[in-house]
Amino acid sequence: MEYLPPEVCRGAEDRVMSGEQIMGGMQLSEEYDEGFDLYTLGALLYEMLVGHSPFAGPQYLNTPGAMGEVPLMRRILAGTFGIPHWLHRDVHLLIRQLMSQNPKARPSAASILTNPWIVRWAGTTRREDWDY
């Protein structure tokens, strides 16, 4: 649930608010495209670098019910999460772009490979030249 993009949460919010559990056999009520995966990539990148997901950090550990579906979905829909200041500004920008509330504003998978942070750490080797 922590990695669902807001466009999917908007489609399921009414069901969750009525008490219906949506995880496990979830039926998405809205069509989605690669923007779903790009958003999830941003959330996973955040978690790999920070140590917890953007909407389920340690600040919620002592708040009863904070990790329930409804509160988590509300945080995703609000789109408010902090990125630690110690992360480089290029990766900060990449995460913000990937996790844009607007799926059309997310970068393409190809353009991610030109992000300065990615280029700095992964290089510019063409995929055809990768050593499998």
C-alpha positions in Angstrom: 0.0 0.0 0.0 2.9 2.4 0.8 3.9 2.5 -2.9 0.5 3.0 -4.5 0.4 6.2 -6.6 -2.3 8.8 -5.7 -4.3 8.1 -8.9 -4.9 4.6 -7.7 -5.7 5.7 -4.1 -8.3 8.1 -5.5 -10.0 5.2 -7.2 -10.1 3.1 -4.0 -10.6 5.8 -1.4 -14.4 5.5 -1.2 -14.1 1.7 -0.7 -11.6 2.1 2.1 -13.6 4.8 3.8 -16.6 2.5 3.9 -14.5 0.0 5.8 -13.7 -2.4 2.8 -10.2 -3.8 2.9 -8.5 -3.3 -0.5 -5.1 -4.9 -0.1 -4.8 -8.5 -1.3 -6.9 -9.0 -4.3 -7.3 -5.3 -4.8 -9.4 -4.2 -7.7 -8.2 -1.0 -9.2 -11.1 1.2 -10.3 -9.0 3.4 -12.6 -6.9 2.6 -15.7 -3.2 3.3 -15.2 -0.1 3.2 -17.3 3.7 3.3 -16.8 3.2 6.4 -14.5 2.2 3.8 -11.8 5.6 2.1 -12.1 7.5 5.4 -12.2 5.8 6.6 -9.0 6.6 3.3 -7.3 10.2 3.6 -8.5 10.4 6.9 -6.7 9.0 5.5 -3.5 11.4 2.6 -3.6 14.3 4.9 -4.4 13.3 7.0 -1.4 13.1 3.9 0.9 16.5 2.5 -0.3 18.2 5.8 0.4 16.4 6.9 3.6 15.5 3.6 5.2 11.7 3.8 5.3 9.0 4.6 2.8 7.9 8.2 2.3 4.6 7.8 4.0 5.4 5.3 6.7 8.4 6.7 8.5 9.4 6.3 12.1 7.3 9.4 13.0 4.2 7.2 12.8 5.5 4.4 15.0 3.9 5.6 18.2 0.6 6.8 16.7 -2.1 4.2 17.0 -3.7 3.4 13.7 -1.3 5.6 11.7 -0.4 2.8 9.4 -3.9 1.7 8.7 -5.2 1.9 5.1 -7.2 5.1 5.5 -4.5 7.2 7.2 -1.8 5.9 4.8 -4.0 6.6 1.8 -4.7 10.1 3.0 -1.0 10.8 3.3 -0.4 9.5 -0.2 -3.3 11.6 -1.6 -1.9 14.7 0.2 1.5 14.0 -1.3 3.3 15.5 1.6 6.5 13.8 2.6 9.9 15.2 3.6 13.2 14.3 1.9 16.2 14.5 4.2 18.4 17.5 3.6 21.5 15.3 3.4 20.3 13.7 0.1 21.9 15.3 -2.9 19.7 17.8 -4.7 19.7 15.8 -7.9 18.3 12.7 -6.3 15.9 15.0 -4.3 14.6 16.4 -7.6 14.4 12.9 -9.1 12.3 11.5 -6.3 10.0 14.6 -6.4 9.5 14.2 -10.1 8.9 10.4 -9.9 6.4 10.9 -7.1 4.5 13.7 -8.7 0.8 13.8 -7.9 0.2 14.2 -11.6 1.1 11.0 -13.5 1.6 13.0 -16.8 4.3 15.2 -15.0 6.4 12.1 -14.1 9.6 11.7 -16.2 9.8 8.9 -18.8 11.8 5.8 -18.0 14.3 6.9 -20.7 14.7 10.4 -19.3 15.5 9.0 -15.8 18.8 7.6 -17.3 19.9 11.2 -18.0 19.3 12.5 -14.4 22.6 13.9 -13.2 22.5 11.7 -10.0 22.0 8.5 -12.0 24.7 9.5 -14.5 27.1 10.3 -11.7 26.6 6.9 -10.0 25.6 4.6 -12.8 27.5 6.1 -15.7 26.3 6.4 -19.3 27.0 2.9 -20.5 24.5 1.9 -23.2 22.3 -1.0 -22.3 23.6 -3.0 -25.3 27.1 -2.8 -23.7 26.1 -4.1 -20.3 27.9 -7.2 -19.2 25.2 -9.7 -18.2 
